[in-house]
Amino acid sequence: VSPVSWEGWRAIELAEGQLGEQRGSARARIAERDALLRAALGSS
């Protein structure tokens, strides 16, 4: 993970927190990671 993208994600997470959208975005990220993991396992 590059520092730039990490800082970018942190900024997004902080902004989402300020908007009170933490729960929804957390669920979305978990779903995305699950989909990516399934795709990676399926293609290997």
Contact map, one row per residue, 1 for C-alpha under 8 A:
11101100000000000000000000000000000000000000
11111100000000000000000000000000000000000000
11111110000000000000000000000000000000000000
01111111000000000000000000000000000000000000
11111111100000000000000000000000000000000000
11111111110000000000000000000000000000000000
00111111111000000000000000000000000000000000
00011111111100000000000000000000000000000000
00001111111110000000000000000000000000000000
00000111111111000000000000000000000000000000
00000011111111100000000000000000000000000000
00000001111111110000000000000000000000000000
00000000111111111000010000000000000000000000
00000000011111111100000000000000000000000000
00000000001111111110000000000000000000000000
00000000000111111111110010000000000000000000
00000000000011111111110000000000000000000000
00000000000001111111100000000000000000000000
00000000000000111111100000000000000000000000
00000000000000011111110000000000000000000000
00000000000000011111111110000000000000000000
00000000000010011001111111000000000000000000
00000000000000000000111111100000000000000000
00000000000000000000111111110000000000000000
00000000000000010000111111111000000000000000
00000000000000000000011111111100000000000000
00000000000000000000001111111110000000000000
00000000000000000000000111111111000000000000
00000000000000000000000011111111100000000000
00000000000000000000000001111111110000000000
00000000000000000000000000111111111000000000
00000000000000000000000000011111111100000000
00000000000000000000000000001111111110000000
00000000000000000000000000000111111111000000
00000000000000000000000000000011111111100000
00000000000000000000000000000001111111110000
00000000000000000000000000000000111111111000
00000000000000000000000000000000011111111100
00000000000000000000000000000000001111111110
00000000000000000000000000000000000111111111
00000000000000000000000000000000000011111111
00000000000000000000000000000000000001111111
00000000000000000000000000000000000000111111
00000000000000000000000000000000000000011111
